[in-house]
Amino acid sequence: MSYQFWGWEHADAPAITEEYPGIHNPRQLYDALSKLWCADTCAPRMRKDWTRENPTLGQCSITAFLAQDIFGGKVYGVLRPGGNYHCYNVIGDWRFDLTSEQFGEEALDYENNPEQFRKVHFAKEEKRQRYEALKAALKAYCSAGNC
């Protein structure tokens, strides 16, 4: 598979859990999520623009926190126009953003950004529910031998 997400070439962080059989590094997680991201897991404010051609749109925080569950590390956020944060993962010296493709050719600045916390993000019940839905879909997908 050809990868385009930011940091893909160094996305070698090993999984710290066996909860998702077949997911051993972020590229494998991306492969699975590419089949699972959908309009229902997209942020409501972006849902009308979500398409199969741009599946990462509106998926950043739920994806970054799910990646944190699997690989550990921390979640950081790039401040976007409008005051929202675009989330990505940092694990030791590795940095990757599984949902960066939603920005096309725009280059985000992944340096000196604030850490993001699920307590804050999941204070929005709809976001916590989208995270839980994506997590459950990934478990079912991998348990069926698709990962």
C-alpha positions in Angstrom: 0.0 0.0 0.0 1.2 3.5 -0.7 1.0 5.8 2.4 0.5 9.5 2.3 -0.1 10.3 6.0 2.5 12.5 7.7 5.2 10.5 9.3 4.3 7.3 7.6 8.0 6.5 6.8 8.9 6.4 10.5 5.6 5.0 11.9 7.3 1.9 13.4 6.0 2.2 17.0 5.2 -1.3 18.2 1.7 -2.1 19.6 1.6 -2.3 23.4 -1.6 -4.3 23.5 -2.9 -7.5 21.9 -6.4 -6.1 21.9 -6.4 -5.7 18.1 -5.0 -8.8 16.5 -3.0 -7.9 13.4 -2.3 -4.3 14.3 1.4 -4.2 15.0 2.4 -0.7 13.8 0.7 2.5 12.8 0.7 1.7 9.1 -1.4 -1.4 9.8 -3.7 0.7 11.9 -4.1 3.1 9.0 -4.8 0.2 6.7 -7.7 -1.0 8.9 -9.1 2.4 9.7 -9.1 3.3 6.0 -11.9 0.7 5.7 -13.7 1.9 8.8 -13.8 5.7 8.8 -17.2 6.8 7.7 -19.5 9.8 7.9 -20.8 8.6 11.3 -17.3 8.8 12.8 -16.6 12.2 11.2 -17.0 15.3 13.4 -20.5 16.6 13.0 -19.5 20.0 11.8 -17.6 18.4 8.8 -19.9 15.5 8.1 -21.6 17.1 5.1 -18.1 17.3 3.4 -17.0 13.8 4.3 -16.5 11.5 1.3 -14.8 8.1 0.6 -12.2 10.1 -1.4 -11.3 12.0 1.8 -12.0 9.5 4.6 -9.7 11.1 7.2 -11.8 14.3 7.2 -13.0 15.0 10.8 -11.5 11.8 12.2 -8.4 13.3 13.9 -9.0 13.2 17.7 -10.8 9.9 17.8 -8.1 8.3 15.7 -5.2 9.8 17.6 -6.6 8.6 21.0 -7.3 5.2 19.5 -3.7 5.1 18.3 -2.6 6.1 21.8 -4.5 3.1 23.2 -2.7 0.8 20.9 0.8 2.3 20.8 1.1 4.5 23.9 2.7 7.9 23.7 1.0 11.2 23.8 -1.5 13.1 21.6 -0.6 16.7 20.5 -2.7 19.2 18.7 -2.0 21.8 15.9 -4.2 24.9 16.5 -6.4 25.4 13.4 -8.3 28.5 12.3 -11.5 28.6 14.3 -9.8 27.5 17.5 -10.0 23.7 17.1 -7.0 21.4 17.4 -5.9 18.9 14.9 -4.6 15.9 16.8 -1.6 13.7 16.0 0.6 11.1 17.9 4.0 11.3 19.4 5.6 8.1 20.7 9.2 8.6 21.8 11.0 10.0 18.8 8.3 9.0 16.4 5.6 11.4 15.2 2.8 10.5 12.9 -0.6 11.9 11.9 -2.9 9.2 10.5 -5.4 11.8 9.4 -3.2 14.4 7.8 -4.4 13.6 4.3 -7.6 15.6 4.9 -5.5 18.8 4.5 -4.3 17.9 1.0 -1.1 19.8 0.2 -1.3 22.0 3.2 1.8 21.5 5.5 1.0 21.5 9.2 3.5 22.6 11.8 4.1 19.6 14.1 6.6 21.3 16.4 5.9 22.9 19.8 2.2 22.1 20.0 0.2 21.5 23.2 -0.5 18.1 24.5 -4.2 17.0 24.1 -6.1 15.1 26.7 -9.0 12.7 26.2 -10.7 14.1 29.3 -11.1 17.4 27.5 -11.9 16.0 24.1 -14.3 13.4 25.4 -16.2 16.0 27.5 -18.1 16.3 24.3 -20.4 13.3 24.5 -20.7 13.0 20.7 -17.0 12.8 20.3 -16.7 10.1 23.0 -19.4 8.1 21.3 -17.6 8.4 17.9 -14.4 7.2 19.5 -16.3 4.2 21.1 -17.9 3.4 17.7 -14.6 3.5 15.9 -12.9 1.4 18.6 -15.7 -1.2 18.5 -15.6 -1.3 14.7 -11.8 -1.9 14.8 -12.1 -4.7 17.3 -14.8 -6.4 15.3 -12.8 -5.9 12.1 -9.6 -7.3 13.5 -11.4 -10.2 15.4 -12.8 -11.3 12.0 -9.3 -11.7 10.8 -9.2 -8.6 8.5 -6.2 -7.0 10.1 
